[in-house]
Amino acid sequence: YKANTFTTNIEPKILVIGNSFGRDFVNVLKETYDFTRLELVYRDDYDICNLFETDSGEVLYRESHIIVFASNYDINQKLCIDNALKSSNEVGIKLFFIGTKHFGFNYNWIARTEPEERRLLRNIALQDIIASDIEVSNAIPQTNYISLMQPLTNSDGVIVTDELGRLISADRLHLTKYGAIFIGREIILESQLGRVLYTLTLND
């Protein structure tokens, strides 16, 4: 999905920006929505500042209906974030920032758990990750920020397996296929982004 421009007449057009977390988010969208009814471009070489400061970034920006920063942004770059929000609001582009994710340090105990007991398991959540997510959620408007850690975490920890006991993440940072399905179903469909994409047909 890495391209310099959109190439079809299909709408909406979605630009996803980010490193490996961006690729994760492309998988979330692909497992949740019918890609015959949208066009997606993914880029890992833009960030919250240079997307709006380069000619090539400007082309993609102007063609997009939805832009998702799944990473490649920093709340210390407040001027860039504010300019991006202001510019997107002026031209009617929906702009979203996806929060970070982490599924704890130790997975060994899951391997020692009987398969029939692996449903909806939780691991100890890392407090610095939780604190970082809260900090970002306070810095970006609620209508533009989608936290992953907050809905995945409760007092018992961060969820690490789905309802059938399948791992949401294999390396504690990136999503498995089942993790992408779970995040899409449990978080994205109910988010502001999900409401924007409400009319799209869900995959079987």
C-alpha positions in Angstrom: 0.0 0.0 0.0 3.0 2.3 -0.1 2.4 4.8 -3.0 3.1 8.4 -3.9 -0.5 9.1 -4.8 -4.0 7.6 -4.8 -4.8 5.9 -8.1 -8.5 5.1 -8.2 -11.9 6.8 -8.0 -12.9 4.8 -4.9 -13.8 6.8 -1.8 -13.0 7.4 1.0 -9.2 7.7 0.6 -7.3 6.9 3.7 -3.6 7.8 4.4 -2.0 5.8 7.2 1.4 7.1 8.5 3.7 5.3 10.9 6.5 2.8 11.4 5.7 -0.8 12.2 2.8 0.5 14.3 1.5 2.0 11.2 1.7 -1.3 9.4 -0.1 -2.8 12.3 -2.9 -0.3 11.9 -3.2 -1.1 8.2 -3.8 -4.7 9.2 -6.4 -3.6 11.7 -8.3 -1.8 9.0 -7.9 -4.6 6.6 -9.3 -7.1 9.1 -12.2 -4.8 9.9 -13.3 -3.2 6.6 -14.0 -4.1 3.0 -11.0 -2.8 1.1 -12.9 -2.8 -2.2 -14.9 0.1 -0.8 -11.9 2.3 0.2 -8.5 3.2 -1.1 -5.6 3.2 1.3 -2.0 4.5 1.1 0.6 3.7 3.7 3.8 5.7 4.3 6.5 5.3 6.8 8.6 8.2 5.6 6.4 11.1 6.7 5.8 12.4 10.2 3.5 15.0 11.8 5.7 17.9 10.5 7.1 16.9 7.1 3.8 15.6 5.7 2.6 19.2 5.5 6.0 20.7 4.6 7.0 18.7 1.5 5.5 18.8 -2.0 5.0 15.1 -2.2 3.3 15.1 1.3 1.1 17.9 0.2 -0.2 15.9 -2.7 -1.2 12.9 -0.5 -2.6 15.2 2.1 -4.9 17.1 -0.3 -6.2 13.8 -1.9 -7.0 12.2 1.5 -10.4 12.1 3.2 -8.9 10.5 6.3 -5.4 10.7 7.7 -4.3 8.4 10.5 -1.0 8.9 12.4 -0.5 5.5 13.9 3.0 6.7 15.1 5.5 9.2 13.7 4.2 12.0 15.9 5.4 13.4 19.2 3.4 15.6 21.5 6.5 17.8 22.0 6.0 18.8 18.4 2.9 20.8 19.5 3.2 23.4 16.7 3.2 20.7 14.0 0.2 19.0 15.7 -1.7 22.2 16.1 -1.0 23.2 12.4 -2.1 19.8 11.2 -5.4 19.9 13.1 -6.1 23.4 12.0 -5.3 22.7 8.4 -7.3 19.5 8.3 -10.3 21.1 9.9 -10.2 24.0 7.3 -10.3 21.6 4.3 -12.6 18.9 5.9 -10.0 16.1 6.2 -10.6 13.8 9.2 -7.3 13.5 11.2 -6.7 10.8 13.8 -3.9 9.9 16.1 -3.6 6.3 17.4 -2.1 5.7 20.8 0.8 3.4 21.6 0.4 -0.2 22.7 2.4 -2.7 24.8 1.3 -6.0 26.2 3.6 -6.4 29.2 7.0 -8.0 29.6 6.6 -11.7 30.4 4.6 -14.1 28.3 6.1 -17.3 29.6 3.2 -17.9 32.0 0.8 -18.0 29.1 2.7 -21.0 27.6 2.2 -22.8 30.9 -1.5 -22.1 30.9 -3.8 -24.9 29.6 -5.3 -24.0 26.2 -8.8 -24.2 27.5 -7.9 -21.6 30.1 -6.3 -19.0 27.8 -9.4 -17.0 27.0 -9.3 -13.3 27.7 -6.1 -13.4 29.8 -4.5 -10.3 31.1 -0.9 -9.4 31.7 0.6 -6.8 34.0 0.4 -3.4 32.3 3.5 -1.2 32.2 2.8 2.0 34.1 5.1 4.1 32.0 3.1 3.1 28.9 -0.2 3.9 30.6 1.2 7.3 31.8 2.4 8.1 28.3 -0.9 7.2 26.8 -2.7 9.5 29.3 -0.3 12.3 28.6 -0.9 12.1 24.8 -4.7 11.8 25.3 -4.6 15.0 27.3 -2.6 16.8 24.6 -4.7 15.9 21.6 -8.4 16.7 21.3 -10.7 13.7 22.2 -12.3 13.8 18.7 -8.9 13.2 17.1 -7.3 10.7 19.5 -7.9 6.9 19.7 -6.4 5.3 22.8 -5.6 1.6 22.5 -4.3 1.1 26.1 -7.3 2.6 27.9 -9.9 0.2 26.5 -7.5 -2.8 26.6 -6.6 -2.3 30.3 -8.4 -2.6 33.6 -7.3 -3.1 37.2 -6.3 -6.7 36.3 -4.0 -5.7 33.6 -3.8 -5.4 29.7 -5.6 -8.1 27.7 -3.3 -10.4 25.8 -5.6 -13.2 24.4 -8.9 -13.0 22.7 -12.1 -14.9 23.5 -10.8 -18.1 21.9 -7.4 -17.9 23.7 -5.4 -16.7 20.8 -2.5 -14.2 21.4 -3.3 -10.6 20.5 0.4 -9.9 20.2 3.3 -12.4 19.7 6.2 -10.0 20.6 4.3 -7.8 23.1 4.4 -4.8 20.7 2.9 -5.8 17.4 -0.4 -7.5 16.6 -1.1 -10.9 15.4 -3.9 -11.5 12.8 -6.3 -12.2 15.7 -5.0 -9.1 17.6 -5.8 -7.0 14.5 -9.3 -8.5 14.4 -9.8 -7.9 18.1 -8.6 -4.3 18.1 -10.8 -3.5 15.0 -13.9 -5.0 16.5 -13.5 -3.9 20.1 -12.0 -0.4 19.7 -11.9 1.0 16.1 -15.6 0.2 15.3 -16.7 2.2 18.4 -14.2 5.1 17.9 -14.6 8.4 16.1 -12.8 6.8 13.1 -15.2 3.9 13.2 -18.2 6.3 13.0 -16.6 8.1 10.0 -16.3 4.7 8.3 -19.7 3.4 9.5 -21.2 3.0 6.0 -18.4 0.6 4.9 -19.2 -3.1 4.7 -17.5 -5.3 7.3 -15.4 -8.3 6.2 -16.9 -11.7 6.7 
